[in-house]
Amino acid sequence: MRPQRRRLVLASTSPYRKDLLARLGLAFEVAAPNTDERPLSGESPPDTSLRLAAQKAQAVRGSHRDALIIGSDQVATSAGRVLDKPGNHANAARQLKALSGKSADFHTAVALLDAANGKLQTAVVPCRVHFRKLDDLLIERYLQREKPYDCAGSAKAEGLGIALIARMETEDPTSLIGLPLIALTEMLERAGLPVV
């Protein structure tokens, strides 16, 4: 990690977001935002992800008054239905069977809050994932090896889940994992913390 003038805080307990942010080589702290992640009535998936990303950043502002705070959230949908984290093997198997040969949209939002002046930058980076035809044996073998029970859609693209995907359409592949680094890098530069 190189020296930097501003404190950077990731308002997330996600190990995936932590690993992604570490790629930028900046020193940062992690803080749990403890926010209610339920969507509001009539709210679109992109709007939900954007609101929650900003809310997570705001949630830790009180204890990090001089920091740049990163919040992020992702809402996944397929055929108009939200894809939650499966939580267990049976739910993951059902989710993957439903996604076989179909597509899912992952709406990943990132927010950067300058806690010192309240300036908030936000962006939503979509990613459409097209799944291969998945038979029961393939799904079972994948789930036994990967155990992606904390991943919306059950396909952990940074791991073996990549073998379930036919193709992706996105401006930034890191958005699928949960933190759009291209958008975040631009935000950090505008806030006076260049990555390079």
Summary of the structure (lengths in Angstrom):
residues: 196
radius of gyration: 17.1
end to end distance: 11.7
largest distance: 54.0
contacts: 627
relative contact order: 0.18
helix: 34%
strand: 27%
